[in-house]
Amino acid sequence: MLKVNPTRAPSRRAFLGGAATAAGAILIGFRLDPGKAARAAGGPDLAGVPAQPNAFVRIAADDTVTVMIKHLDMGQGNTTGLATILADELDADWSRVRTAFAPADATLYANLLLGPVQGTGGSTAIANSWYQLRKAGAAARAMLVAAAADKWKVPASEITVESGTVRHAASNRQVRFGELAEAAAAQPVPQEPRLKDPSQWRLIGKKVPRLDSVAKTDGTAIYSMDIRRPGQVTAVVAHPPRFGGVAKSFDDKAARAVRGVVDVVAIPTGVAVIAKDTWSAMKGREALTVTWDDTAAEMRSSDAILASYRELARRPGLVASERGDAATAIKGSAKVLEAEFSFPYLAHAAMEPLNATIERARDGSYDVYAGCQLQTVEQAVIAANLGVTTDKVRLHTQWAGGSFGRRATPGADYLAEAATIVRATGGKAPIHLVWTREDDMAGGFYRPTVLHTLKAGLDAKGAITGWTHTMVGKSIMIGSPFETMIVKNGVDSTTVEGASDTPYALPAYRFEVHNAREGVPVLWWRSVGHTHTAQAMEVFIDELAYAAGADPVAFRLGLLTGAPRLSGVLKLAAEKAGWGAASAKGRGLGVAAHESFGSYVAMVADITAEDSKVKVNRIVAAVDVGIAVNPDIIRAQVEGAVGFALSSVLRNKITLKDGVVQERNFDSYEPTRMSEMPIVEVHIMPSSAAPTGIGEPGVPVLAPSISNAIFAATGQRLRSLPLDLTGMKGV
């Protein structure tokens, strides 16, 4: 029986926090603001970035143009969108365009909206790269023209470029990009190249084929789960059944007897079983006997945690937003409405489970193969755990089969764990760490459980007099390396976003927040705080509209006179959905509109309710994301958001019983079925504004639009998620 010293093997969360802190020196100065990063107002001057064609484009002798992608593509299609931006300014032949993931190098590939860090999140990929890639493409184009002008001894002004070909019409000469690449690379880089007028765009704003579709269809796309290095072995880890638990001792005799198992080692997050293949590692873990110490573990059930939240909500909280005297205004109201909204923990449940391979090179450096989402953080954390400097860690970013925020932990948890296994085994063989579906669903990170309590008044004419709003939830940022940058006066902006900054012109408003303390690890989940604030705000606005005897769309528009872009998508969605038309018995339309990540989305849900069942027939969405780089991908992302979020609206939740997660796989945490998918119509607002993101903004509005449609169909208000349809009847 092997003993584990708890002082050397801290709880999982404590270890991860320490790992990130150990590497924290390079994190100083980050501007990580996923809730507002895409907004242009007050943000960095993205138009002022230098042109860096050599960092972002490679032109080969065979005429292929490879665009270096600094972001992770986890299925959202940003590789195609980013390549489109550069290729259009370059005037490349789209059939010759390729992409490659850039190495970890924040000096070249920082996310300009996050700060001096390379990473993907907050729907910022297109927004932060818009000017950067346009300038890189335009500069490369100018360098090709200059090279041709030198070669032909003609003025550069007489040369044109189109679809990968450089031409001089007067002399009837032309040359392909590949023939000029070497000479062009020797030209000086213009720092302020002339960018195209939008009327000259040939790819931007058009439906161009996704560059990854063929490879993902025929199976040639390489994900980190596909990596096989010479001599590679697989590791799985026995984690504590409760958050905060630690391994006190373990018996590995039976595990080592399993065929294929080559080693068993204690690591700070549990006990790792290493084998020649994944199946053997899993069988070895099953044979392992571990005694867990739950002294510092979270032992409560979900109901008890929510009950503690309700107790907190009755006390004064931190003021996140305030204008006027809301409490006094409500007291003098003709009508007063109150509501409570609760939200469960949610798992990310991405299609590809977490995994990574780390290989030690002969010179003592390390190669890492993973779906890397926060490359700068991950590189630093891995280096700290391996006891080397960051220049000794090379990240090879692979395609990722989903993330929804899970691969972007502030402590790079699963990569830190892989590094500790490599160190514990002396780097003898490449380690492929695999988290099974059950590992991540029962022992990963979650969308926080949240409670909202709201109160508002209406005057005799149906106008809102005041609104008070209290929220209780665990902060994602408090306790992380980003706390000093994101949390101001105790308020985590990623917790309150979408409510504290509501666009509704409320005459008196007070928003308070309580930062709950419990042992469940939480993390951003697709659309972060907006996942719950949109539901609370939009359903309560709907309640107020009906109480005022007003049409829900007209009521909202009356409060959005200062938000023209949000009003615009609301009007468009209502028009396209046929708002105002009579519905059949048991059928109803519901509306919601919300801004997130600098983008504006409105949805109208058409549902049928009958005998405790809801069928979502159709979703009509209108979006304003600025310039639509690729309309087809925008539509796909909204359609995907509906499919992703629908299961969390109707049934999904993570529940704890005595601190142990009950849902383990898709049998108890069921994703949306194809048979459940509604018809989804997506209408894109024309715009000349710089593009913003669409990976997340389609999620927040789905739940309130469905909730409001159920009320329209049945007269019953379902506020909390997932919607409790028990006893609901169509009317």
Secondary structure, DSSP 8 states (H G I E B T S, - for coil): -EE--TTTS--HHHHHHHHHHHTGGGGTT----TTTTT--TTS--GGG----HHHHEEE-TTS-EEEEE-S--SSS-HHHHHHHHHHHHHT--GGGEEEEE--S-HHHH--TTT-S-----TT-HHHHHHHHHHHHHHHHHHHHHHHHHHHHT--GGGEEEETTEEEEGGGTEEEEHHHHHHHHHTS---SS-----GGG-SSTTS----TTHHHHHHT-S-BGGG---TT-EEEEEE--SSTT-EEEEEE-HHHHTSTTEEEEEEETTEEEEEESSHHHHHHHHHH-EEEEE-TTS----HHHHHHHHHHHHTS--EEEEEES-HHHHHHT-SEEEEEEEEE-BB----SS--EEEEEE-TTS-EEEEE--SSHHHHHHHHHHHHTS-GGGEEEEE-B-S--TTTT--TT-HHHHHHHHHHHHTTT-S-EEEE--HHHHHHHS-BB--EEEEEEEEE-TTS-EEEEEEEEEE--SSTTSTTHHHHEETTEEHHHHTTTTT--S--SSEEEEEEE---SS-B---TTTTHHHHHHHHHHHHHHHHHHTT--HHHHHHHH-TT-HHHHHHHHHHHHHHTTTS---TTEEEEEEEEEETTEEEEEEEEEEEETTEEEEEEEEEEEE-SS-S-HHHHHHHHHHHHHHHHHHHHT--B-EETTEE---STTTS----GGG--EEEEEE----S-----TTTTTTTHHHHHHHHHHHHHS----SSS---TT----
